[in-house]
């Protein structure tokens, strides 16, 4: 069992398989040039899996594959199959922008993937274009339908932005509800790579938008999830992730691994330790030692707060934010 320095059990590993992305979302990487980390600097799937196998054997029972856009990593289903083959009952999920999902959903499902989270920030083509700086909506919605068709469980993520898509909060909810999908609204997370001047809605402002059409009641958190859940009067459950609060930090159960081999204890901390050299040398014992050192140094809470807000210098497309 993996225990951090604050006595919390860590059983959730998020793996970013690439920093590359085919969108340029305003809240993430609007001006990122094509100066990507060379492919040869990335750990191979075999190298990543050599560490993942140890993490699973030590108690990790939930894995999420992220990016960047993870479906840009060629043959991702092969990596999924490695993990599934080692522990078939592991909770294995993927976060994606959905653009390539229609062509990959069936292979991913067959490889052992169980769940996906898809970002849908707007149902209006011109607004989706404004956010992603690319004509994306048609292919994203096609990908969602394909994922549902092959039997993947789908959640929708939406980042509400003032003056951009804040009038669609209920519309996106009703799109998700009609298809049996949960929606989670994510407060915009300040970072130095986002478009200057961008403003997100607070959790309270999001709730006010929903309350204009529904009566809602609090449900609370499930386990270590960062999402605080609510129930509408017609029985639909939705969630809000508010990183500016610390109330989910006390039960945080996750660590992050980047495609280059950096182990990160918290999304909003810039500190990390690398397992790259150990994994490439086949020294899994050393990689395990580094894992335990990262856990010992895992912070008690993040650095966001309404009183003393900080901006992350690490890009979320590197860590799967």
C-alpha positions as CSV (number, residue, x, y, z in Angstrom):
1,X,0.0,0.0,0.0
2,X,1.2,3.5,-0.9
3,X,0.9,6.1,1.9
4,X,2.0,9.7,1.6
5,X,3.6,11.9,4.2
6,X,0.2,13.0,5.6
7,X,-1.1,9.5,6.1
8,X,-3.3,9.4,2.9
9,X,-3.5,6.3,0.9
10,X,-2.5,6.9,-2.8
11,X,-4.1,4.5,-5.2
12,X,-4.7,6.7,-8.3
13,X,-2.0,7.2,-11.0
14,X,-2.6,9.7,-13.8
15,X,-0.3,9.1,-16.8
16,X,0.3,11.8,-19.4
17,X,1.5,10.0,-22.5
18,X,2.2,13.1,-24.6
19,X,2.2,16.9,-24.2
20,X,1.1,17.3,-27.8
21,X,-2.4,18.5,-28.6
22,X,-4.4,19.2,-31.7
23,X,-6.4,22.0,-30.0
24,X,-5.2,25.4,-28.8
25,X,-7.7,25.9,-26.1
26,X,-7.6,29.4,-24.6
27,X,-7.5,28.2,-21.0
28,X,-4.6,25.8,-21.7
29,X,-2.1,26.4,-24.5
30,X,-3.4,29.1,-26.9
31,X,0.0,30.3,-28.1
32,X,2.0,27.1,-27.8
33,X,4.3,26.8,-30.8
34,X,5.2,23.5,-32.4
35,X,8.4,23.2,-30.3
36,X,7.4,19.9,-28.8
37,X,9.5,17.6,-26.7
38,X,11.2,15.3,-29.3
39,X,9.6,11.9,-29.5
40,X,12.8,10.2,-28.6
41,X,12.7,11.9,-25.2
42,X,9.4,10.2,-24.3
43,X,9.4,7.0,-22.4
44,X,8.3,4.1,-24.5
45,X,5.1,2.3,-23.6
46,X,7.2,-0.6,-22.4
47,X,9.2,1.7,-20.1
48,X,6.1,3.4,-18.8
49,X,4.5,0.1,-18.1
50,X,7.6,-1.2,-16.2
51,X,6.8,1.5,-13.7
52,X,3.1,1.2,-13.9
53,X,3.3,-2.5,-13.1
54,X,5.2,-1.7,-9.9
55,X,2.7,1.0,-8.9
56,X,-0.2,-1.5,-9.4
57,X,1.5,-4.1,-7.4
58,X,2.0,-1.6,-4.6
59,X,-1.7,-0.7,-4.5
60,X,-2.6,1.5,-7.4
61,X,-6.1,0.4,-8.5
62,X,-7.1,3.4,-10.6
63,X,-5.3,4.7,-13.7
64,X,-6.2,7.5,-16.0
65,X,-4.3,8.1,-19.3
66,X,-4.1,11.8,-20.2
67,X,-2.1,14.3,-22.3
68,X,-1.9,16.8,-24.0
69,X,-4.2,14.8,-26.2
70,X,-3.5,11.1,-25.5
71,X,-5.0,9.9,-28.8
72,X,-2.2,11.6,-30.6
73,X,0.1,8.9,-29.2
74,X,0.3,6.2,-31.9
75,X,-1.0,2.7,-30.9
76,X,-2.3,3.9,-27.5
77,X,-4.6,0.8,-27.4
78,X,-1.4,-1.3,-27.1
79,X,-0.5,0.5,-23.8
80,X,-4.1,0.1,-22.6
81,X,-3.8,-3.6,-23.3
82,X,-0.6,-3.9,-21.3
83,X,-2.2,-2.4,-18.2
84,X,-5.4,-4.3,-18.6
85,X,-3.5,-7.6,-19.1
86,X,-1.6,-7.1,-15.9
87,X,-4.7,-6.3,-13.8
88,X,-8.0,-6.8,-15.8
89,X,-10.2,-5.4,-13.0
90,X,-8.3,-2.1,-12.7
91,X,-10.3,1.1,-13.1
92,X,-8.8,2.2,-16.4
93,X,-9.9,5.5,-17.9
94,X,-8.9,8.1,-20.5
95,X,-9.3,11.9,-20.7
96,X,-9.6,13.2,-24.3
97,X,-10.8,16.1,-26.3
98,X,-12.7,13.6,-28.4
99,X,-11.5,14.8,-31.8
100,X,-10.0,11.4,-32.8
101,X,-12.3,9.3,-30.7
102,X,-14.6,8.1,-33.5
103,X,-11.7,6.2,-35.1
104,X,-10.2,4.8,-31.9
105,X,-13.0,4.1,-29.4
106,X,-13.7,0.5,-30.5
107,X,-10.0,-0.5,-30.3
108,X,-9.6,1.2,-26.9
109,X,-12.7,-0.6,-25.6
110,X,-11.4,-4.0,-26.9
111,X,-8.0,-3.3,-25.3
112,X,-9.6,-2.9,-21.9
113,X,-10.5,0.7,-21.5
114,X,-13.5,1.2,-19.3
115,X,-14.3,4.9,-19.1
116,X,-13.5,8.2,-20.8
117,X,-13.9,11.9,-20.0
118,X,-14.5,14.2,-22.9
119,X,-14.2,18.0,-22.9
120,X,-17.2,19.7,-24.4
121,X,-17.1,23.4,-23.7
122,X,-19.8,24.4,-26.2
123,X,-22.5,23.0,-28.4
124,X,-22.2,26.0,-30.8
125,X,-19.7,25.4,-33.6
126,X,-18.5,29.0,-33.6
127,X,-18.0,29.1,-29.8
128,X,-16.2,25.8,-29.8
129,X,-14.0,27.2,-32.6
130,X,-13.2,30.3,-30.5
131,X,-12.2,28.2,-27.5
132,X,-10.2,25.5,-29.3
133,X,-9.1,27.8,-32.2
134,X,-10.1,25.0,-34.6
135,X,-13.3,23.7,-36.2
136,X,-13.7,20.8,-33.7
137,X,-17.3,20.3,-32.6
138,X,-18.6,18.0,-35.3
139,X,-15.8,15.4,-34.8
140,X,-16.0,15.6,-31.0
141,X,-19.7,14.9,-30.9
142,X,-19.2,12.1,-33.4
143,X,-16.6,10.6,-31.1
144,X,-18.9,10.8,-28.1
145,X,-21.6,8.9,-30.0
146,X,-19.1,6.2,-31.1
147,X,-17.8,5.8,-27.5
148,X,-21.3,5.3,-26.2
149,X,-22.1,2.9,-29.0
150,X,-19.1,0.6,-28.2
151,X,-20.0,0.5,-24.5
152,X,-17.6,3.0,-22.9
153,X,-18.9,4.9,-19.9
154,X,-18.6,8.6,-20.7
155,X,-18.3,11.7,-18.6
156,X,-18.4,15.3,-19.9
157,X,-16.1,18.0,-18.7
158,X,-16.9,21.7,-19.2
159,X,-14.8,24.8,-18.3
160,X,-17.3,27.7,-18.1
161,X,-15.7,31.0,-19.2
162,X,-17.2,34.5,-18.7
163,X,-18.5,36.0,-21.9
164,X,-17.6,33.0,-24.0
165,X,-19.7,29.9,-23.1
166,X,-21.3,30.8,-19.8
167,X,-24.7,30.9,-21.4
168,X,-24.4,27.2,-22.3
169,X,-24.0,25.7,-18.9
170,X,-27.5,24.2,-18.8
171,X,-27.5,23.4,-22.5
172,X,-24.4,21.2,-22.2
173,X,-25.9,19.6,-19.1
174,X,-29.0,18.6,-21.0
175,X,-27.0,17.3,-23.9
176,X,-25.1,15.0,-21.4
177,X,-28.3,14.0,-19.5
178,X,-30.1,13.0,-22.7
179,X,-27.3,10.5,-23.3
180,X,-26.9,9.1,-19.8
181,X,-23.6,10.9,-19.2
182,X,-22.5,12.8,-16.1
183,X,-21.2,16.3,-16.5
184,X,-18.6,18.0,-14.3
185,X,-18.0,21.7,-14.5
186,X,-14.4,22.6,-13.8
187,X,-13.5,26.1,-12.6
188,X,-10.9,27.7,-14.8
189,X,-7.5,27.1,-13.3
190,X,-5.1,30.0,-13.5
191,X,-1.8,29.2,-15.4
192,X,0.8,31.3,-17.2
193,X,0.1,29.5,-20.5
194,X,-3.6,30.6,-20.8
195,X,-4.8,33.5,-22.8
196,X,-4.3,36.8,-20.9
197,X,-7.4,38.2,-19.4
198,X,-9.4,35.0,-19.4
199,X,-12.0,34.8,-16.6
200,X,-13.8,31.7,-15.4
201,X,-17.0,31.3,-13.4
202,X,-16.8,30.3,-9.7
203,X,-18.7,27.3,-8.5
204,X,-21.3,29.5,-7.0
205,X,-21.8,31.3,-10.3
206,X,-22.2,28.0,-12.1
207,X,-24.8,26.8,-9.6
208,X,-26.7,30.1,-10.1
209,X,-26.9,29.3,-13.8
210,X,-28.2,25.8,-13.1
211,X,-30.7,27.1,-10.5
212,X,-32.3,29.3,-13.1
213,X,-33.8,26.2,-14.6
214,X,-33.6,23.5,-11.9
215,X,-34.1,23.0,-8.2
216,X,-31.0,21.3,-6.8
217,X,-29.7,19.8,-3.6
218,X,-26.3,18.9,-2.4
219,X,-25.1,15.3,-2.6
220,X,-21.4,15.8,-1.6
221,X,-18.2,14.0,-2.7
222,X,-17.8,10.4,-3.5
223,X,-14.6,9.0,-2.0
224,X,-11.5,10.9,-3.0
225,X,-13.1,12.5,-6.0
226,X,-12.5,16.3,-6.3
227,X,-16.0,16.8,-7.7
228,X,-18.7,18.1,-5.3
229,X,-21.9,16.6,-6.6
230,X,-25.5,17.9,-6.8
231,X,-28.8,16.5,-7.7
232,X,-31.5,18.2,-9.8
233,X,-35.1,17.9,-9.1
234,X,-35.6,15.4,-11.9
235,X,-32.9,13.1,-10.5
236,X,-29.8,14.1,-12.6
237,X,-26.5,14.2,-10.8
238,X,-23.8,16.7,-11.8
239,X,-20.6,17.9,-10.2
240,X,-18.4,20.9,-9.8
241,X,-14.6,20.8,-9.4
242,X,-13.4,23.9,-7.5
243,X,-9.6,23.8,-7.3
244,X,-9.5,27.1,-5.3
245,X,-10.8,25.2,-2.3
246,X,-8.7,22.8,-0.3
247,X,-11.6,20.7,1.0
248,X,-10.8,17.8,-1.4
249,X,-7.1,17.9,-0.7
250,X,-7.4,16.2,2.6
251,X,-8.5,13.0,0.8
252,X,-6.2,13.4,-2.3
253,X,-5.2,9.9,-3.5
254,X,-3.4,10.7,-6.7
255,X,0.0,11.2,-8.2
256,X,1.0,12.1,-11.8
257,X,3.5,10.7,-14.3
258,X,4.6,12.6,-17.4
259,X,5.6,11.1,-20.7
260,X,9.2,12.1,-20.0
261,X,9.2,10.3,-16.6
262,X,8.5,13.1,-14.1
263,X,6.6,12.0,-11.0
264,X,4.5,14.9,-9.8
265,X,2.8,14.9,-6.4
266,X,0.2,17.6,-7.1
267,X,-1.2,19.2,-10.2
268,X,-0.5,22.7,-8.9
269,X,3.0,22.1,-7.6
270,X,6.0,22.6,-9.8
271,X,8.2,20.2,-7.9
272,X,8.8,16.8,-9.4
273,X,11.3,13.9,-9.4
274,X,12.3,11.9,-12.4
275,X,12.2,8.1,-12.8
276,X,13.5,8.4,-16.3
277,X,17.0,7.2,-15.8
278,X,16.0,4.4,-13.4
279,X,13.4,3.1,-15.8
280,X,15.7,3.2,-18.8
281,X,18.3,1.4,-16.9
282,X,15.8,-1.3,-15.8
283,X,16.4,-0.3,-12.2
284,X,12.8,-0.7,-11.0
285,X,14.0,-0.8,-7.3
286,X,15.4,2.7,-7.8
287,X,12.2,3.9,-9.5
288,X,10.2,2.5,-6.5
289,X,12.5,4.5,-4.1
290,X,11.8,7.6,-6.1
291,X,8.1,6.9,-6.0
292,X,8.2,6.7,-2.2
293,X,10.2,9.9,-1.9
294,X,7.6,11.7,-4.0
295,X,4.9,10.4,-1.7
296,X,6.8,11.5,1.4
297,X,7.0,15.0,-0.1
298,X,3.4,15.1,-1.4
299,X,1.9,18.5,-0.2
300,X,-1.0,18.6,2.2
301,X,-2.9,21.0,0.0
302,X,-2.6,22.9,-3.3
303,X,-1.5,26.5,-3.7
304,X,-4.8,27.9,-5.0
305,X,-6.7,30.2,-2.7
306,X,-9.0,33.1,-3.2
307,X,-6.9,35.2,-0.8
308,X,-3.4,34.4,-2.2
309,X,-3.9,33.0,-5.7
310,X,-0.9,31.7,-7.6
311,X,-0.4,30.8,-11.2
312,X,1.1,27.5,-12.2
313,X,4.3,27.7,-14.2
314,X,3.9,24.1,-15.3
315,X,1.7,23.6,-18.3
316,X,-1.4,21.5,-17.8
317,X,-0.9,19.8,-21.1
318,X,2.3,18.3,-19.7
319,X,0.5,16.9,-16.6
320,X,-3.0,16.0,-17.7
321,X,-4.7,18.9,-15.9
